[in-house]
Amino acid sequence: MEKRILEKYNKPVPRYTSYPPANFFTEEYTSENYIQAVKESNQWNPQLISFYFHIPFCKKLCYFCGCNSYGMRKLDAVDDYMKAMIKELKLIVEKLDKNRLVAQIHYGGGTPNAVEVKYLSEINKIISSNFNFIENPEIAIECNPAYLDEDQIHGLKKAGFKRFSLGIQDYDTEVLKAVNRERPFMPLDHIMAMLKEDDPEVKINLDFIYGLPKQTAEGFAQTIEKAVELKPDRLVTFSYAHVPWVSKIQKKLEIHGLPENKEKVRMNELALEVMQKNGYEVIGMDHYAKSDDELCEAQHANQLHRNFQGYCTRRTTGQVYAFGVTGISQLEKGYAQNTKSIDDYIENINKGKFNIIKGYELSDDQVIIRETITELMCNHRIIWDELAAKLNITTGRLKAALANRPNELKELEEDGIIRIENGNIFMTNNGALFIRNVASAFDPLIGTAGKTFSKPV
């Protein structure tokens, strides 16, 4: 990649996991707003339900982490938290239409497999006893392989999990030491074999991070070569976002120093070469899957979608109801985030109260902007007439909701980031790294005072 292009576009822009981004959420959005939104969501689309459970505990905090994670508490405190989460689930379940189908259950963190499997099993049973599921729902959990022993693997499979995202981050022990990350409890090929044993429906993702201290482009490429030898169903290579003003623990990485942007770009390029050579296709941003994977099929049909849990298909797209501290519910017309305080969360839930500390109610224009950015981020294109038809509005109405920056789009085209044909927008292969920059060209909120974001690289 040209140095000029890298320097020009490697500027802070939103990740667009949501629209508007989470730092636009306001404290004016209360628990009362959320309760009303949950009730109304039974009439909103999509009708499918996605559940997200945030397990905040980690036995050891990794220095690269930008997630909402906390050190492991004593067993009694963990028990109190999990019981509160179950109570919160029951409070929401009673407000949801039981004729709606569940498409996704996802556990994130923190480290979800740092707690006893019995808690996760009980939550899954409550859901299955109250709702029917779509065919082949996604029941997924993020796992630190440092804690995956034989007993836990059997327990998780018995609890109904069908997709396991294993946070490897890197194979290099020096890199892992620098970021305070443990190595897997067992050899990774043994873990994967046990997860898939007697159940061909189990799917495995391997997750990696590039841009960490002591990483080099060649070293990271070797890590990805080892990964593809194991033939996981999907691979994820997250670009490390250094945001110590958000996550103070990240400052510890500055002791070792971080790779230069040029080296980081090279990491991405070499990793991509390895994955494509071994039959993995690019999915949206940061994700890769085998050609027969449902995500690839969805992308080929321009039916790829995403939410806070990651990429999914239109088949599995649901409104997201989140539980636990910092969990963000992602409903059709609004977002709601739980408190960050574990103690406040437990206390309020035990009183039958929700813990919403901030959220956002979307305007009609913002719903349109969200769908436009989602289409670009997922399917790497915007065909105006098709998108307008999908939203059941005119093309003029669609464009009127967006920021109008023709000069910016022209520059993006001249620099080879996008291709414009008959006014429609298409990402180029070379420009995919800067898809967030393209999305920002349609965002009226860009330039809002006091909002900070991470860089694409």
Secondary structure, DSSP 8 states (H G I E B T S, - for coil): --HHHHHHH-S-----SSSS-GGG-BTTS-HHHHHHHHHHGGGSS---EEEEEEE-EESS--TT--S--EE---HHHHHHHHHHHHHHHHHHHTTS-TTSEEEEEEEEES-GGGS-HHHHHHHHHHHHHH-EEEEEEEEEEEE-GGG--HHHHHHHHHTT--EEEEEEE-S-HHHHHHTT----SS-HHHHHHHHHTT-TT-EEEEEEEES-TT--HHHHHHHHHHHHHT--SEEEEEE----TTT-GGGGGGGGT----HHHHHHHHHHHHHHHHHTTEEEETTTEEEETTSHHHHHHHTT-EEEETTEEEEGGG--EEEEESTT-EEEETTEEEEE-S-HHHHHHHHHTT---EEEEEE--HHHHHHHHHHHHHHHHSEE-HHHHHHHHTS-HHHHHHHS---HHHHHHHHHTTSEEEETTEEEE-TTTGGGHHHHHHTT-TTTT-TT-------
